[in-house]
């Protein structure tokens, strides 16, 4: 059985550990997992190929019980957001999240299973993977451009995977990497409490952080970066994860005061500070950003109106039936909708402050704040003078190893037009937090010479008035099958292409089915409509 690195050859005081029998050997069947109590904590016991493994039972991201997740080949997947952990080491292999989970020593004595665990890790449910030290004799410099979720994971993975040269992470925001998911979900979050890692963490692991500084150009011939402060940095390899810039609609008045976007902590803080019981808010856009912002604002202001160009919200993500039910939920909570519409112009006063918006049909709506959630633009202008090929939409093509057309230059996160496993490895540009973190890990592995292919299965989620909705897959559906009770928000939606292949799956209140489908797709398997009859979930037994 694998041990934590801290346990190998450990001579620490035994009081730091707890050791006890937790069950009988036959309490866990082959290819099964169960949680057991140990000294006030929970241990996840897994049996695969006749071997028992024990890891922490809580996902390191938001604490979901992994025992109710999906067991795959050598790993367990979180039922809420899709993070994956190796069952023998506890190492995180897919995201979201930052840390791995503890791995415990297992032994069997006379048919009883004994587990030895470090008390602190049993209680916290988290473990930071060991980092290697920088060596003075290693003159290489790897630069990470971008301090978002992708850049942050890449920088620390380089140290975890044995890189002993110089690691530099450059962030144009004046802060260390933080949990950007909070921006549209919880606008008043405290930045210091949502940092992914502390300043001390980066210092202890010899990861140089340069904040409030932008890379303005990349010279791929001379392997040199130019910063907006005039400084230059030579690199041996570089990972570009500059993310995207939230865009505003190209309409008159879009630059008025209180016409806002939600991309950064500063954006969120500004909007939150404008809210009070007298204000009226208009939100343009009916995707995740727009709806999450509406859910946050309603109840804090006099009126919230959401404007969308489609018939229902989330049409592109979840289809008309689910979108219609989501819109009903929002209306029940007091949110107003104007669909099949758009904003023609924003109207301001003499001080250039927003007062109203005019819709496409000429209707004028009074508003104090307009939040635009209408998409984003990849931040790749730094590549304009480089040899890296940039697509018309600003994205950058990569191969299965996240390397661009220029050797030694990698790209990931929002800017990457990268292969997607469940899309027959055809490229796609997908802006999502968990995927960005996954890109960071894969890029780092390849940068240090540990050749690793992308196996991307997009996993999306949102929380709307306490209802978690998850989606796994990729592609535009030809048809949708709903199983369960849509009205009660306990359903599974199967998204089919023209060949009746299931290209996506969504659920609400039916966890862990979407996590199971993610694991199914990650194994390269394909599901068709005829395999959903008579039991729409028979495929879960084939993982």
Secondary structure as a PSIPRED ss2 file (coil, helix, strand):
# PSIPRED VFORMAT (PSIPRED V4.0)

   1 X C   1.000  0.000  0.000
   2 X C   1.000  0.000  0.000
   3 X C   1.000  0.000  0.000
   4 X C   1.000  0.000  0.000
   5 X C   1.000  0.000  0.000
   6 X C   1.000  0.000  0.000
   7 X C   1.000  0.000  0.000
   8 X C   1.000  0.000  0.000
   9 X C   1.000  0.000  0.000
  10 X C   1.000  0.000  0.000
  11 X C   1.000  0.000  0.000
  12 X C   1.000  0.000  0.000
  13 X C   1.000  0.000  0.000
  14 X H   0.000  1.000  0.000
  15 X H   0.000  1.000  0.000
  16 X H   0.000  1.000  0.000
  17 X E   0.000  0.000  1.000
  18 X E   0.000  0.000  1.000
  19 X E   0.000  0.000  1.000
  20 X E   0.000  0.000  1.000
  21 X E   0.000  0.000  1.000
  22 X E   0.000  0.000  1.000
  23 X E   0.000  0.000  1.000
  24 X E   0.000  0.000  1.000
  25 X H   0.000  1.000  0.000
  26 X H   0.000  1.000  0.000
  27 X H   0.000  1.000  0.000
  28 X C   1.000  0.000  0.000
  29 X C   1.000  0.000  0.000
  30 X C   1.000  0.000  0.000
  31 X C   1.000  0.000  0.000
  32 X E   0.000  0.000  1.000
  33 X E   0.000  0.000  1.000
  34 X E   0.000  0.000  1.000
  35 X E   0.000  0.000  1.000
  36 X E   0.000  0.000  1.000
  37 X E   0.000  0.000  1.000
  38 X E   0.000  0.000  1.000
  39 X C   1.000  0.000  0.000
  40 X C   1.000  0.000  0.000
  41 X E   0.000  0.000  1.000
  42 X E   0.000  0.000  1.000
  43 X E   0.000  0.000  1.000
  44 X E   0.000  0.000  1.000
  45 X E   0.000  0.000  1.000
  46 X E   0.000  0.000  1.000
  47 X E   0.000  0.000  1.000
  48 X E   0.000  0.000  1.000
  49 X C   1.000  0.000  0.000
  50 X C   1.000  0.000  0.000
  51 X E   0.000  0.000  1.000
  52 X E   0.000  0.000  1.000
  53 X E   0.000  0.000  1.000
  54 X E   0.000  0.000  1.000
  55 X E   0.000  0.000  1.000
  56 X E   0.000  0.000  1.000
  57 X C   1.000  0.000  0.000
  58 X E   0.000  0.000  1.000
  59 X C   1.000  0.000  0.000
  60 X C   1.000  0.000  0.000
  61 X C   1.000  0.000  0.000
  62 X C   1.000  0.000  0.000
  63 X C   1.000  0.000  0.000
  64 X C   1.000  0.000  0.000
  65 X E   0.000  0.000  1.000
  66 X H   0.000  1.000  0.000
  67 X H   0.000  1.000  0.000
  68 X H   0.000  1.000  0.000
  69 X C   1.000  0.000  0.000
  70 X E   0.000  0.000  1.000
  71 X E   0.000  0.000  1.000
  72 X C   1.000  0.000  0.000
  73 X C   1.000  0.000  0.000
  74 X C   1.000  0.000  0.000
  75 X E   0.000  0.000  1.000
  76 X E   0.000  0.000  1.000
  77 X E   0.000  0.000  1.000
  78 X C   1.000  0.000  0.000
  79 X C   1.000  0.000  0.000
  80 X C   1.000  0.000  0.000
  81 X C   1.000  0.000  0.000
  82 X C   1.000  0.000  0.000
  83 X C   1.000  0.000  0.000
  84 X E   0.000  0.000  1.000
  85 X E   0.000  0.000  1.000
  86 X E   0.000  0.000  1.000
  87 X C   1.000  0.000  0.000
  88 X C   1.000  0.000  0.000
  89 X C   1.000  0.000  0.000
  90 X C   1.000  0.000  0.000
  91 X C   1.000  0.000  0.000
  92 X E   0.000  0.000  1.000
  93 X E   0.000  0.000  1.000
  94 X E   0.000  0.000  1.000
  95 X C   1.000  0.000  0.000
  96 X C   1.000  0.000  0.000
  97 X C   1.000  0.000  0.000
  98 X C   1.000  0.000  0.000
  99 X C   1.000  0.000  0.000
 100 X E   0.000  0.000  1.000
 101 X C   1.000  0.000  0.000
 102 X C   1.000  0.000  0.000
 103 X E   0.000  0.000  1.000
 104 X E   0.000  0.000  1.000
 105 X E   0.000  0.000  1.000
 106 X E   0.000  0.000  1.000
 107 X E   0.000  0.000  1.000
 108 X E   0.000  0.000  1.000
 109 X E   0.000  0.000  1.000
 110 X C   1.000  0.000  0.000
 111 X C   1.000  0.000  0.000
 112 X E   0.000  0.000  1.000
 113 X E   0.000  0.000  1.000
 114 X E   0.000  0.000  1.000
 115 X E   0.000  0.000  1.000
 116 X E   0.000  0.000  1.000
 117 X E   0.000  0.000  1.000
 118 X E   0.000  0.000  1.000
 119 X H   0.000  1.000  0.000
 120 X H   0.000  1.000  0.000
 121 X H   0.000  1.000  0.000
 122 X H   0.000  1.000  0.000
 123 X H   0.000  1.000  0.000
 124 X H   0.000  1.000  0.000
 125 X C   1.000  0.000  0.000
 126 X C   1.000  0.000  0.000
 127 X E   0.000  0.000  1.000
 128 X C   1.000  0.000  0.000
 129 X C   1.000  0.000  0.000
 130 X C   1.000  0.000  0.000
 131 X C   1.000  0.000  0.000
 132 X C   1.000  0.000  0.000
 133 X C   1.000  0.000  0.000
 134 X C   1.000  0.000  0.000
 135 X C   1.000  0.000  0.000
 136 X C   1.000  0.000  0.000
 137 X C   1.000  0.000  0.000
 138 X C   1.000  0.000  0.000
 139 X C   1.000  0.000  0.000
 140 X C   1.000  0.000  0.000
 141 X E   0.000  0.000  1.000
 142 X E   0.000  0.000  1.000
 143 X E   0.000  0.000  1.000
 144 X E   0.000  0.000  1.000
 145 X E   0.000  0.000  1.000
 146 X C   1.000  0.000  0.000
 147 X C   1.000  0.000  0.000
 148 X C   1.000  0.000  0.000
 149 X H   0.000  1.000  0.000
 150 X H   0.000  1.000  0.000
 151 X H   0.000  1.000  0.000
 152 X H   0.000  1.000  0.000
 153 X H   0.000  1.000  0.000
 154 X H   0.000  1.000  0.000
 155 X H   0.000  1.000  0.000
 156 X H   0.000  1.000  0.000
 157 X H   0.000  1.000  0.000
 158 X H   0.000  1.000  0.000
 159 X H   0.000  1.000  0.000
 160 X H   0.000  1.000  0.000
 161 X C   1.000  0.000  0.000
 162 X C   1.000  0.000  0.000
 163 X C   1.000  0.000  0.000
 164 X C   1.000  0.000  0.000
 165 X C   1.000  0.000  0.000
 166 X E   0.000  0.000  1.000
 167 X E   0.000  0.000  1.000
 168 X E   0.000  0.000  1.000
 169 X E   0.000  0.000  1.000
 170 X E   0.000  0.000  1.000
 171 X E   0.000  0.000  1.000
 172 X C   1.000  0.000  0.000
 173 X C   1.000  0.000  0.000
 174 X C   1.000  0.000  0.000
 175 X C   1.000  0.000  0.000
 176 X C   1.000  0.000  0.000
 177 X C   1.000  0.000  0.000
 178 X E   0.000  0.000  1.000
 179 X C   1.000  0.000  0.000
 180 X C   1.000  0.000  0.000
 181 X C   1.000  0.000  0.000
 182 X H   0.000  1.000  0.000
 183 X H   0.000  1.000  0.000
 184 X H   0.000  1.000  0.000
 185 X H   0.000  1.000  0.000
 186 X C   1.000  0.000  0.000
 187 X C   1.000  0.000  0.000
 188 X C   1.000  0.000  0.000
 189 X C   1.000  0.000  0.000
 190 X C   1.000  0.000  0.000
 191 X H   0.000  1.000  0.000
 192 X H   0.000  1.000  0.000
 193 X H   0.000  1.000  0.000
 194 X H   0.000  1.000  0.000
 195 X E   0.000  0.000  1.000
 196 X C   1.000  0.000  0.000
 197 X C   1.000  0.000  0.000
 198 X C   1.000  0.000  0.000
 199 X H   0.000  1.000  0.000
 200 X H   0.000  1.000  0.000
 201 X H   0.000  1.000  0.000
 202 X H   0.000  1.000  0.000
 203 X H   0.000  1.000  0.000
 204 X H   0.000  1.000  0.000
 205 X C   1.000  0.000  0.000
 206 X C   1.000  0.000  0.000
 207 X E   0.000  0.000  1.000
 208 X E   0.000  0.000  1.000
 209 X E   0.000  0.000  1.000
 210 X E   0.000  0.000  1.000
 211 X E   0.000  0.000  1.000
 212 X C   1.000  0.000  0.000
 213 X C   1.000  0.000  0.000
 214 X C   1.000  0.000  0.000
 215 X E   0.000  0.000  1.000
 216 X E   0.000  0.000  1.000
 217 X E   0.000  0.000  1.000
 218 X E   0.000  0.000  1.000
 219 X E   0.000  0.000  1.000
 220 X C   1.000  0.000  0.000
 221 X C   1.000  0.000  0.000
 222 X C   1.000  0.000  0.000
 223 X C   1.000  0.000  0.000
 224 X E   0.000  0.000  1.000
 225 X E   0.000  0.000  1.000
 226 X E   0.000  0.000  1.000
 227 X E   0.000  0.000  1.000
 228 X C   1.000  0.000  0.000
 229 X C   1.000  0.000  0.000
 230 X C   1.000  0.000  0.000
 231 X C   1.000  0.000  0.000
 232 X E   0.000  0.000  1.000
 233 X E   0.000  0.000  1.000
 234 X E   0.000  0.000  1.000
 235 X C   1.000  0.000  0.000
 236 X C   1.000  0.000  0.000
 237 X E   0.000  0.000  1.000
 238 X E   0.000  0.000  1.000
 239 X E   0.000  0.000  1.000
 240 X E   0.000  0.000  1.000
 241 X C   1.000  0.000  0.000
 242 X C   1.000  0.000  0.000
 243 X C   1.000  0.000  0.000
 244 X E   0.000  0.000  1.000
 245 X E   0.000  0.000  1.000
 246 X E   0.000  0.000  1.000
 247 X C   1.000  0.000  0.000
 248 X C   1.000  0.000  0.000
 249 X C   1.000  0.000  0.000
 250 X C   1.000  0.000  0.000
 251 X C   1.000  0.000  0.000
 252 X E   0.000  0.000  1.000
 253 X C   1.000  0.000  0.000
 254 X C   1.000  0.000  0.000
 255 X C   1.000  0.000  0.000
 256 X C   1.000  0.000  0.000
 257 X E   0.000  0.000  1.000
 258 X C   1.000  0.000  0.000
 259 X E   0.000  0.000  1.000
 260 X E   0.000  0.000  1.000
 261 X C   1.000  0.000  0.000
 262 X C   1.000  0.000  0.000
 263 X C   1.000  0.000  0.000
 264 X C   1.000  0.000  0.000
 265 X H   0.000  1.000  0.000
 266 X H   0.000  1.000  0.000
 267 X H   0.000  1.000  0.000
 268 X H   0.000  1.000  0.000
 269 X H   0.000  1.000  0.000
 270 X H   0.000  1.000  0.000
 271 X H   0.000  1.000  0.000
 272 X H   0.000  1.000  0.000
 273 X H   0.000  1.000  0.000
 274 X H   0.000  1.000  0.000
 275 X C   1.000  0.000  0.000
 276 X C   1.000  0.000  0.000
 277 X C   1.000  0.000  0.000
 278 X C   1.000  0.000  0.000
 279 X C   1.000  0.000  0.000
 280 X E   0.000  0.000  1.000
 281 X E   0.000  0.000  1.000
 282 X E   0.000  0.000  1.000
 283 X E   0.000  0.000  1.000
 284 X E   0.000  0.000  1.000
 285 X C   1.000  0.000  0.000
 286 X C   1.000  0.000  0.000
 287 X C   1.000  0.000  0.000
 288 X H   0.000  1.000  0.000
 289 X H   0.000  1.000  0.000
 290 X H   0.000  1.000  0.000
 291 X H   0.000  1.000  0.000
 292 X H   0.000  1.000  0.000
 293 X H   0.000  1.000  0.000
 294 X H   0.000  1.000  0.000
 295 X H   0.000  1.000  0.000
 296 X H   0.000  1.000  0.000
 297 X H   0.000  1.000  0.000
 298 X E   0.000  0.000  1.000
 299 X C   1.000  0.000  0.000
 300 X C   1.000  0.000  0.000
 301 X E   0.000  0.000  1.000
 302 X C   1.000  0.000  0.000
 303 X E   0.000  0.000  1.000
 304 X E   0.000  0.000  1.000
 305 X E   0.000  0.000  1.000
 306 X E   0.000  0.000  1.000
 307 X E   0.000  0.000  1.000
 308 X C   1.000  0.000  0.000
 309 X C   1.000  0.000  0.000
 310 X C   1.000  0.000  0.000
 311 X C   1.000  0.000  0.000
 312 X C   1.000  0.000  0.000
 313 X C   1.000  0.000  0.000
 314 X C   1.000  0.000  0.000
 315 X H   0.000  1.000  0.000
 316 X H   0.000  1.000  0.000
 317 X H   0.000  1.000  0.000
 318 X H   0.000  1.000  0.000
 319 X H   0.000  1.000  0.000
 320 X H   0.000  1.000  0.000
 321 X H   0.000  1.000  0.000
 322 X H   0.000  1.000  0.000
 323 X H   0.000  1.000  0.000
 324 X H   0.000  1.000  0.000
 325 X H   0.000  1.000  0.000
 326 X H   0.000  1.000  0.000
 327 X H   0.000  1.000  0.000
 328 X H   0.000  1.000  0.000
 329 X H   0.000  1.000  0.000
 330 X H   0.000  1.000  0.000
 331 X H   0.000  1.000  0.000
 332 X H   0.000  1.000  0.000
 333 X C   1.000  0.000  0.000
 334 X C   1.000  0.000  0.000
 335 X C   1.000  0.000  0.000
 336 X E   0.000  0.000  1.000
 337 X E   0.000  0.000  1.000
 338 X E   0.000  0.000  1.000
 339 X C   1.000  0.000  0.000
 340 X C   1.000  0.000  0.000
 341 X C   1.000  0.000  0.000
 342 X C   1.000  0.000  0.000
 343 X E   0.000  0.000  1.000
 344 X E   0.000  0.000  1.000
 345 X E   0.000  0.000  1.000
 346 X E   0.000  0.000  1.000
 347 X E   0.000  0.000  1.000
 348 X E   0.000  0.000  1.000
 349 X C   1.000  0.000  0.000
 350 X C   1.000  0.000  0.000
 351 X C   1.000  0.000  0.000
 352 X C   1.000  0.000  0.000
 353 X E   0.000  0.000  1.000
 354 X E   0.000  0.000  1.000
 355 X E   0.000  0.000  1.000
 356 X E   0.000  0.000  1.000
 357 X E   0.000  0.000  1.000
 358 X E   0.000  0.000  1.000
 359 X E   0.000  0.000  1.000
 360 X C   1.000  0.000  0.000
 361 X C   1.000  0.000  0.000
 362 X C   1.000  0.000  0.000
 363 X C   1.000  0.000  0.000
 364 X E   0.000  0.000  1.000
 365 X E   0.000  0.000  1.000
 366 X E   0.000  0.000  1.000
 367 X C   1.000  0.000  0.000
 368 X C   1.000  0.000  0.000
 369 X E   0.000  0.000  1.000
 370 X E   0.000  0.000  1.000
 371 X E   0.000  0.000  1.000
 372 X E   0.000  0.000  1.000
 373 X C   1.000  0.000  0.000
 374 X C   1.000  0.000  0.000
 375 X C   1.000  0.000  0.000
 376 X E   0.000  0.000  1.000
 377 X E   0.000  0.000  1.000
 378 X E   0.000  0.000  1.000
 379 X C   1.000  0.000  0.000
 380 X C   1.000  0.000  0.000
 381 X H   0.000  1.000  0.000
 382 X H   0.000  1.000  0.000
 383 X H   0.000  1.000  0.000
 384 X C   1.000  0.000  0.000
 385 X C   1.000  0.000  0.000
 386 X C   1.000  0.000  0.000
 387 X C   1.000  0.000  0.000
 388 X C   1.000  0.000  0.000
 389 X C   1.000  0.000  0.000
 390 X C   1.000  0.000  0.000
 391 X C   1.000  0.000  0.000
 392 X C   1.000  0.000  0.000
 393 X C   1.000  0.000  0.000
 394 X C   1.000  0.000  0.000
 395 X C   1.000  0.000  0.000
 396 X E   0.000  0.000  1.000
 397 X E   0.000  0.000  1.000
 398 X C   1.000  0.000  0.000
 399 X C   1.000  0.000  0.000
 400 X C   1.000  0.000  0.000
 401 X C   1.000  0.000  0.000
 402 X C   1.000  0.000  0.000
 403 X E   0.000  0.000  1.000
 404 X C   1.000  0.000  0.000
 405 X C   1.000  0.000  0.000
 406 X C   1.000  0.000  0.000
 407 X C   1.000  0.000  0.000
 408 X C   1.000  0.000  0.000
 409 X E   0.000  0.000  1.000
 410 X E   0.000  0.000  1.000
 411 X E   0.000  0.000  1.000
 412 X C   1.000  0.000  0.000
 413 X H   0.000  1.000  0.000
 414 X H   0.000  1.000  0.000
 415 X H   0.000  1.000  0.000
 416 X E   0.000  0.000  1.000
 417 X E   0.000  0.000  1.000
 418 X E   0.000  0.000  1.000
 419 X E   0.000  0.000  1.000
 420 X E   0.000  0.000  1.000
 421 X H   0.000  1.000  0.000
 422 X H   0.000  1.000  0.000
 423 X H   0.000  1.000  0.000
 424 X C   1.000  0.000  0.000
 425 X C   1.000  0.000  0.000
 426 X E   0.000  0.000  1.000
 427 X E   0.000  0.000  1.000
 428 X E   0.000  0.000  1.000
 429 X E   0.000  0.000  1.000
 430 X C   1.000  0.000  0.000
 431 X C   1.000  0.000  0.000
 432 X C   1.000  0.000  0.000
 433 X H   0.000  1.000  0.000
 434 X H   0.000  1.000  0.000
 435 X H   0.000  1.000  0.000
 436 X H   0.000  1.000  0.000
 437 X H   0.000  1.000  0.000
 438 X H   0.000  1.000  0.000
 439 X H   0.000  1.000  0.000
 440 X H   0.000  1.000  0.000
 441 X H   0.000  1.000  0.000
 442 X H   0.000  1.000  0.000
 443 X H   0.000  1.000  0.000
 444 X H   0.000  1.000  0.000
 445 X H   0.000  1.000  0.000
 446 X H   0.000  1.000  0.000
 447 X H   0.000  1.000  0.000
 448 X C   1.000  0.000  0.000
 449 X C   1.000  0.000  0.000
 450 X C   1.000  0.000  0.000
 451 X C   1.000  0.000  0.000
 452 X C   1.000  0.000  0.000
 453 X C   1.000  0.000  0.000
 454 X C   1.000  0.000  0.000
 455 X C   1.000  0.000  0.000
 456 X C   1.000  0.000  0.000
 457 X C   1.000  0.000  0.000
 458 X C   1.000  0.000  0.000
 459 X E   0.000  0.000  1.000
 460 X E   0.000  0.000  1.000
 461 X E   0.000  0.000  1.000
 462 X E   0.000  0.000  1.000
 463 X E   0.000  0.000  1.000
 464 X E   0.000  0.000  1.000
 465 X C   1.000  0.000  0.000
 466 X C   1.000  0.000  0.000
 467 X E   0.000  0.000  1.000
 468 X E   0.000  0.000  1.000
 469 X E   0.000  0.000  1.000
 470 X E   0.000  0.000  1.000
 471 X E   0.000  0.000  1.000
 472 X E   0.000  0.000  1.000
 473 X E   0.000  0.000  1.000
 474 X C   1.000  0.000  0.000
 475 X C   1.000  0.000  0.000
 476 X C   1.000  0.000  0.000
 477 X C   1.000  0.000  0.000
 478 X C   1.000  0.000  0.000
 479 X E   0.000  0.000  1.000
 480 X E   0.000  0.000  1.000
 481 X E   0.000  0.000  1.000
 482 X E   0.000  0.000  1.000
 483 X E   0.000  0.000  1.000
 484 X E   0.000  0.000  1.000
 485 X E   0.000  0.000  1.000
 486 X C   1.000  0.000  0.000
 487 X C   1.000  0.000  0.000
 488 X C   1.000  0.000  0.000
 489 X C   1.000  0.000  0.000
 490 X E   0.000  0.000  1.000
 491 X E   0.000  0.000  1.000
 492 X E   0.000  0.000  1.000
 493 X E   0.000  0.000  1.000
 494 X E   0.000  0.000  1.000
 495 X E   0.000  0.000  1.000
 496 X E   0.000  0.000  1.000
 497 X C   1.000  0.000  0.000
 498 X C   1.000  0.000  0.000
 499 X C   1.000  0.000  0.000
 500 X C   1.000  0.000  0.000
 501 X E   0.000  0.000  1.000
 502 X E   0.000  0.000  1.000
 503 X E   0.000  0.000  1.000
 504 X E   0.000  0.000  1.000
 505 X E   0.000  0.000  1.000
 506 X E   0.000  0.000  1.000
 507 X E   0.000  0.000  1.000
 508 X E   0.000  0.000  1.000
 509 X C   1.000  0.000  0.000
 510 X C   1.000  0.000  0.000
 511 X C   1.000  0.000  0.000
 512 X C   1.000  0.000  0.000
 513 X H   0.000  1.000  0.000
 514 X H   0.000  1.000  0.000
 515 X H   0.000  1.000  0.000
 516 X H   0.000  1.000  0.000
 517 X H   0.000  1.000  0.000
 518 X H   0.000  1.000  0.000
 519 X H   0.000  1.000  0.000
 520 X H   0.000  1.000  0.000
 521 X H   0.000  1.000  0.000
 522 X H   0.000  1.000  0.000
 523 X C   1.000  0.000  0.000
 524 X C   1.000  0.000  0.000
 525 X C   1.000  0.000  0.000
 526 X C   1.000  0.000  0.000
 527 X C   1.000  0.000  0.000
 528 X E   0.000  0.000  1.000
 529 X H   0.000  1.000  0.000
 530 X H   0.000  1.000  0.000
 531 X H   0.000  1.000  0.000
 532 X H   0.000  1.000  0.000
 533 X C   1.000  0.000  0.000
 534 X C   1.000  0.000  0.000
 535 X C   1.000  0.000  0.000
 536 X C   1.000  0.000  0.000
 537 X C   1.000  0.000  0.000
 538 X H   0.000  1.000  0.000
 539 X H   0.000  1.000  0.000
 540 X H   0.000  1.000  0.000
 541 X H   0.000  1.000  0.000
 542 X H   0.000  1.000  0.000
 543 X C   1.000  0.000  0.000
